Amino acid sequence: MSAVPPPYASPVREAASAAALTDDERSRILAKSAQFAPPSAVLPDGRRELVGLSREELTEILLEIGEKPFRTKQLWHWIYHQGVTDFSRMSSIAKPLQEKLAERFVVSRPQAATVQTSSDETRKFLFRFRDGQEAETVYIPDRREDRGAVCISFCGCRPLCKSFLTHIDV
Protein backbone atom coordinates (compact mmCIF):
# COMPACT_ATOMS: atom_id res chain seq x y z
CA MET A 1 0.00 0.00 0.00
CA SER A 2 1.54 3.29 -1.06
CA ALA A 3 1.42 6.29 1.20
CA VAL A 4 -0.43 9.31 -0.11
CA PRO A 5 1.57 12.48 0.51
CA PRO A 6 -0.23 15.15 2.54
CA PRO A 7 -1.69 18.04 0.51
CA TYR A 8 0.90 20.48 1.83
CA ALA A 9 3.77 18.47 0.29
CA SER A 10 2.97 19.28 -3.34
CA PRO A 11 5.88 19.95 -5.72
CA VAL A 12 4.54 23.44 -6.40
CA ARG A 13 4.55 24.34 -2.72
CA GLU A 14 7.97 22.85 -2.19
CA ALA A 15 9.36 24.88 -5.09
CA ALA A 16 7.66 28.04 -3.82
CA SER A 17 9.02 27.61 -0.31
CA ALA A 18 12.49 26.93 -1.67
CA ALA A 19 12.52 30.20 -3.58
CA ALA A 20 13.70 33.08 -1.43
CA LEU A 21 11.39 36.07 -1.11
CA THR A 22 12.63 39.47 -2.12
CA ASP A 23 12.55 42.22 0.49
CA ASP A 24 9.66 43.86 -1.40
CA GLU A 25 7.64 40.60 -1.43
CA ARG A 26 8.31 40.01 2.24
CA SER A 27 7.26 43.57 3.05
CA ARG A 28 3.99 43.23 1.07
CA ILE A 29 3.17 39.91 2.75
CA LEU A 30 3.79 41.32 6.23
CA ALA A 31 1.69 44.40 5.47
CA LYS A 32 -1.19 42.25 4.22
CA SER A 33 -1.03 39.84 7.16
CA ALA A 34 -1.03 42.77 9.61
CA GLN A 35 -4.55 43.58 8.41
CA PHE A 36 -5.72 40.28 9.87
CA ALA A 37 -3.70 40.31 13.07
CA PRO A 38 -5.77 40.16 16.24
CA PRO A 39 -6.16 43.44 18.08
CA SER A 40 -3.84 44.20 20.95
CA ALA A 41 -4.87 42.60 24.24
CA VAL A 42 -4.31 46.01 25.86
CA LEU A 43 -6.78 48.77 24.96
CA PRO A 44 -5.64 52.38 24.42
CA ASP A 45 -6.94 53.25 27.92
CA GLY A 46 -4.61 50.60 29.44
CA ARG A 47 -7.27 48.01 30.32
CA ARG A 48 -6.58 44.43 29.30
CA GLU A 49 -8.94 42.10 27.43
CA LEU A 50 -9.84 38.98 29.44
CA VAL A 51 -11.58 37.05 26.64
CA GLY A 52 -9.17 34.59 25.10
CA LEU A 53 -6.96 34.09 28.14
CA SER A 54 -6.44 30.54 29.38
CA ARG A 55 -7.39 29.72 32.97
CA GLU A 56 -3.71 29.76 33.85
CA GLU A 57 -3.21 33.21 32.30
CA LEU A 58 -6.32 34.51 34.06
CA THR A 59 -5.05 33.17 37.39
CA GLU A 60 -1.69 34.83 36.75
CA ILE A 61 -3.12 38.30 36.13
CA LEU A 62 -5.45 37.99 39.13
CA LEU A 63 -2.47 37.11 41.33
CA GLU A 64 -0.65 40.18 39.91
CA ILE A 65 -3.43 42.42 41.27
CA GLY A 66 -3.41 40.67 44.66
CA GLU A 67 -6.40 38.34 44.23
CA LYS A 68 -6.67 34.70 45.28
CA PRO A 69 -6.61 31.90 42.66
CA PHE A 70 -10.26 30.91 43.38
CA ARG A 71 -11.32 34.15 41.67
CA THR A 72 -10.37 32.52 38.35
CA LYS A 73 -13.26 30.06 38.63
CA GLN A 74 -15.69 32.88 39.47
CA LEU A 75 -14.62 35.06 36.55
CA TRP A 76 -14.50 32.13 34.16
CA HIS A 77 -18.07 31.22 35.08
CA TRP A 78 -19.36 34.76 34.52
CA ILE A 79 -17.48 35.27 31.25
CA TYR A 80 -17.87 31.88 29.57
CA HIS A 81 -20.95 30.29 31.18
CA GLN A 82 -23.13 33.34 31.78
CA GLY A 83 -21.82 35.55 28.96
CA VAL A 84 -21.58 38.61 31.20
CA THR A 85 -19.41 41.46 29.95
CA ASP A 86 -20.14 43.99 32.73
CA PHE A 87 -18.27 43.37 35.98
CA SER A 88 -21.03 45.10 37.98
CA ARG A 89 -23.43 42.32 36.95
CA MET A 90 -21.20 39.60 38.43
CA SER A 91 -23.23 39.23 41.62
CA SER A 92 -21.01 36.65 43.35
CA ILE A 93 -18.08 39.07 43.24
CA ALA A 94 -17.85 41.77 45.91
CA LYS A 95 -18.45 45.34 44.71
CA PRO A 96 -14.90 46.57 45.53
CA LEU A 97 -13.45 43.76 43.40
CA GLN A 98 -15.96 44.49 40.61
CA GLU A 99 -14.69 48.08 40.55
CA LYS A 100 -11.05 46.96 40.67
CA LEU A 101 -11.64 44.60 37.72
CA ALA A 102 -13.49 47.29 35.71
CA GLU A 103 -10.56 49.70 36.18
CA ARG A 104 -8.01 47.19 34.85
CA PHE A 105 -9.83 44.82 32.51
CA VAL A 106 -12.51 44.52 29.85
CA VAL A 107 -14.66 41.64 28.59
CA SER A 108 -15.65 42.31 25.00
CA ARG A 109 -17.76 40.44 22.51
CA PRO A 110 -18.29 41.07 18.80
CA GLN A 111 -21.39 43.08 17.93
CA ALA A 112 -23.94 41.83 15.39
CA ALA A 113 -23.78 44.58 12.76
CA THR A 114 -26.49 42.91 10.66
CA VAL A 115 -28.74 39.89 11.11
CA GLN A 116 -30.77 38.37 8.28
CA THR A 117 -33.22 35.48 8.65
CA SER A 118 -34.49 33.49 5.68
CA SER A 119 -37.83 31.70 5.33
CA ASP A 120 -36.24 28.38 6.41
CA GLU A 121 -34.88 30.05 9.59
CA THR A 122 -31.28 30.10 8.33
CA ARG A 123 -29.67 33.16 9.91
CA LYS A 124 -26.78 35.16 8.55
CA PHE A 125 -24.85 37.47 10.88
CA LEU A 126 -22.21 40.05 10.19
CA PHE A 127 -20.18 40.38 13.39
CA ARG A 128 -17.98 43.41 13.96
CA PHE A 129 -15.06 43.07 16.35
CA ARG A 130 -13.52 45.68 18.62
CA ASP A 131 -10.81 46.47 16.05
CA GLY A 132 -13.34 47.00 13.23
CA GLN A 133 -12.71 43.68 11.49
CA GLU A 134 -15.76 41.70 10.50
CA ALA A 135 -16.77 38.07 10.06
CA GLU A 136 -19.81 36.59 8.37
CA THR A 137 -21.44 33.72 10.17
CA VAL A 138 -24.31 31.58 8.97
CA TYR A 139 -26.40 29.36 11.23
CA ILE A 140 -28.20 26.62 9.31
CA PRO A 141 -30.80 24.84 11.47
CA ASP A 142 -31.51 21.14 11.04
CA ARG A 143 -35.29 20.83 10.69
CA ARG A 144 -35.25 17.16 11.71
CA GLU A 145 -33.24 17.44 14.91
CA ASP A 146 -32.51 20.00 17.62
CA ARG A 147 -29.19 21.10 16.17
CA GLY A 148 -27.68 23.07 13.31
CA ALA A 149 -24.46 23.94 11.51
CA VAL A 150 -22.41 27.11 11.77
CA CYS A 151 -20.16 28.49 9.06
CA ILE A 152 -17.72 31.31 9.82
CA SER A 153 -16.00 33.32 7.09
CA PHE A 154 -13.59 36.23 7.37
CA CYS A 155 -13.56 36.76 3.62
CA GLY A 156 -17.20 36.50 2.57
CA CYS A 157 -18.95 33.53 1.02
CA ARG A 158 -19.64 32.57 -2.52
CA PRO A 159 -23.15 31.20 -3.08
CA LEU A 160 -23.06 27.43 -2.63
CA CYS A 161 -19.37 27.27 -1.76
CA LYS A 162 -17.74 23.83 -1.65
CA SER A 163 -17.55 23.90 2.14
CA PHE A 164 -21.27 24.53 2.38
CA LEU A 165 -22.13 21.84 -0.17
CA THR A 166 -20.25 19.20 1.82
CA HIS A 167 -22.53 19.81 4.81
CA ILE A 168 -26.00 19.70 3.26
CA ASP A 169 -28.19 16.83 2.14
CA VAL A 170 -29.23 17.00 -1.50
DRENBAVEX-802708 format. One record per residue (C-alpha): residue in one letter; x, y, z. Coordinates in steps of 0.02 Angstrom, whole numbers, padded with zeros to 5 digits, m for minus. Each point is the difference from the previous one (the first is absolute). Example, Ala and Ser with C-alpha at 12.3 -4.5 7.8 and 13.67 -1.06 7.14 Angstrom:
! residues 2
   resn        x        y        z
      a    00615   m00225    00390
      s    00069    00172   m00033
***
This chain:
! residues 170
   resn        x        y        z
      m    00000    00000    00000
      s    00077    00165   m00053
      a   m00006    00149    00113
      v   m00092    00152   m00066
      p    00099    00158    00032
      p   m00089    00133    00101
      p   m00074    00145   m00102
      y    00130    00122    00067
      a    00143   m00101   m00078
      s   m00039    00041   m00181
      p    00145    00033   m00119
      v   m00067    00175   m00034
      r    00000    00045    00184
      e    00172   m00075    00027
      a    00069    00102   m00145
      a   m00085    00158    00063
      s    00068   m00021    00176
      a    00174   m00034   m00068
      a    00001    00163   m00096
      a    00059    00144    00108
      l   m00115    00150    00016
      t    00062    00170   m00051
      d   m00005    00137    00130
      d   m00144    00082   m00094
      e   m00101   m00163   m00001
      r    00033   m00029    00183
      s   m00052    00178    00040
      r   m00163   m00017   m00098
      i   m00042   m00167    00084
      l    00032    00071    00173
      a   m00106    00154   m00038
      k   m00143   m00108   m00062
      s    00008   m00120    00147
      a    00000    00147    00122
      q   m00177    00040   m00060
      f   m00058   m00165    00073
      a    00101    00001    00160
      p   m00104   m00007    00159
      p   m00019    00164    00092
      s    00116    00038    00143
      a   m00052   m00080    00165
      v    00028    00171    00081
      l   m00123    00137   m00045
      p    00057    00181   m00027
      d   m00065    00043    00175
      g    00116   m00132    00076
      r   m00132   m00129    00044
      r    00034   m00180   m00051
      e   m00118   m00116   m00093
      l   m00045   m00156    00100
      v   m00087   m00096   m00140
      g    00121   m00124   m00077
      l    00110   m00025    00152
      s    00026   m00177    00062
      r   m00048   m00041    00180
      e    00185    00002    00044
      e    00024    00173   m00078
      l   m00155    00065    00088
      t    00064   m00067    00167
      e    00168    00082   m00033
      i   m00072    00174   m00030
      l   m00116   m00015    00149
      l    00149   m00044    00110
      e    00090    00153   m00070
      i   m00138    00112    00067
      g    00000   m00087    00170
      e   m00149   m00117   m00021
      k   m00013   m00182    00052
      p    00002   m00140   m00131
      f   m00182   m00049    00036
      r   m00053    00162   m00085
      t    00048   m00082   m00166
      k   m00145   m00123    00014
      q   m00121    00141    00041
      l    00053    00109   m00146
      w    00006   m00147   m00119
      h   m00178   m00045    00046
      w   m00065    00177   m00028
      i    00094    00026   m00164
      y   m00020   m00170   m00084
      h   m00153   m00079    00081
      q   m00109    00152    00030
      g    00065    00110   m00141
      v    00012    00154    00112
      t    00109    00142   m00063
      d   m00037    00126    00139
      f    00093   m00030    00163
      s   m00138    00086    00100
      r   m00120   m00139   m00052
      m    00112   m00136    00075
      s   m00102   m00018    00159
      s    00111   m00130    00086
      i    00147    00122   m00005
      a    00011    00135    00133
      k   m00030    00178   m00059
      p    00178    00062    00041
      l    00073   m00141   m00107
      q   m00126    00036   m00139
      e    00063    00180   m00003
      k    00182   m00056    00005
      l   m00029   m00118   m00147
      a   m00092    00134   m00101
      e    00146    00121    00024
      r    00127   m00125   m00067
      f   m00090   m00119   m00117
      v   m00134   m00015   m00133
      v   m00108   m00144   m00063
      s   m00049    00034   m00179
      r   m00106   m00094   m00125
      p   m00026    00031   m00185
      q   m00155    00101   m00044
      a   m00128   m00062   m00126
      a    00008    00137   m00132
      t   m00135   m00084   m00105
      v   m00113   m00150    00023
      q   m00101   m00077   m00142
      t   m00123   m00144    00018
      s   m00063   m00099   m00148
      s   m00168   m00090   m00017
      d    00080   m00166    00053
      e    00068    00084    00160
      t    00180    00002   m00063
      r    00080    00153    00078
      k    00145    00100   m00068
      f    00097    00115    00117
      l    00132    00130   m00035
      f    00101    00016    00160
      r    00110    00152    00029
      f    00146   m00018    00119
      r    00077    00131    00114
      d    00136    00039   m00128
      g   m00127    00027   m00141
      q    00032   m00166   m00088
      e   m00153   m00099   m00049
      a   m00050   m00182   m00022
      e   m00152   m00073   m00085
      t   m00082   m00144    00091
      v   m00143   m00107   m00061
      y   m00105   m00111    00113
      i   m00090   m00137   m00096
      p   m00130   m00089    00108
      d   m00035   m00185   m00021
      r   m00189   m00015   m00017
      r    00001   m00184    00051
      e    00101    00014    00160
      d    00037    00128    00135
      r    00165    00055   m00073
      g    00076    00098   m00142
      a    00161    00044   m00090
      v    00102    00159    00012
      c    00113    00068   m00135
      i    00122    00142    00038
      s    00086    00100   m00137
      f    00120    00145    00014
      c    00002    00027   m00187
      g   m00182   m00013   m00053
      c   m00087   m00149   m00077
      r   m00035   m00048   m00177
      p   m00176   m00068   m00028
      l    00005   m00189    00022
      c    00184   m00007    00044
      k    00082   m00173    00005
      s    00010    00004    00190
      f   m00187    00031    00012
      l   m00042   m00134   m00127
      t    00094   m00132    00099
      h   m00115    00031    00149
      i   m00173   m00006   m00077
      d   m00109   m00144   m00056
      v   m00053    00009   m00182
***
